[in-house]
Amino acid sequence: MKKRYIVRLSQAERNHLEGLVYRGREAAYRRRHAQVLLLVDEGDYGPGQTDVKAAAQVGYSRRTVEQIRERSVTEGLSSALERKKRCREKSLKLDGDGEAQLVQLACSEAPSGHSRWTLQLLAEQLVVLNVVESISPETVRQVLKKHDQTVAKDHVVYSTEGKRGVCLPDGIGIGGLQEAL
């Protein structure tokens, strides 16, 4: 298979990478990335090994060597020496208004046939009320835990497993109020 990204290092770049490899105070991943770049260098001063041979010598997979090579060519040498940054998008399911509606719902009377709200019932009701498109009971639990002072003690919300209540920030569960009720 023909290589798409070909690494060609200058003598100065090779000297810099060799310094990283042989210096004792460098992160292991940076040294290994530098070793990979030195091995796959197809310039005037490099051995130009295949990805499979370089991977075996350094202890990486072939695909990792390909990714390091690609980042070196497209983003630069310094980017190839660093770990790839994770780019997770974590958007909140409930904004301030949604949280207020959830707390208001949790403090209201439970639906008919139920003595209390459960996290699952609250999640389903938020979907029915078109507050959110979908939401997990765990997200509901986290929001209610954040607003534990607002939820009235008479309206303690329990999970569906084992009647565990929402805990207070100091670690004491308000589910212990079940015996007092």
HELIX and SHEET records of a PDB file:
HELIX    1   1 GLN A   11  TYR A   22  1                                  12    
HELIX    2   2 ALA A   28  VAL A   40  1                                  13    
HELIX    3   3 ASP A   51  VAL A   58  1                                   8    
HELIX    4   4 ARG A   62  GLU A   75  1                                  14    
HELIX    5   5 LEU A   77  LEU A   81  1                                   5    
HELIX    6   6 GLY A   96  CYS A  107  1                                  12    
HELIX    7   7 LEU A  119  VAL A  128  1                                  10    
HELIX    8   8 PRO A  137  LYS A  146  1                                  10    
HELIX    9   9 LYS A  153  HIS A  155  5                                   3    
HELIX   10  10 ILE A  174  GLN A  178  5                                   5    
END                                                                             
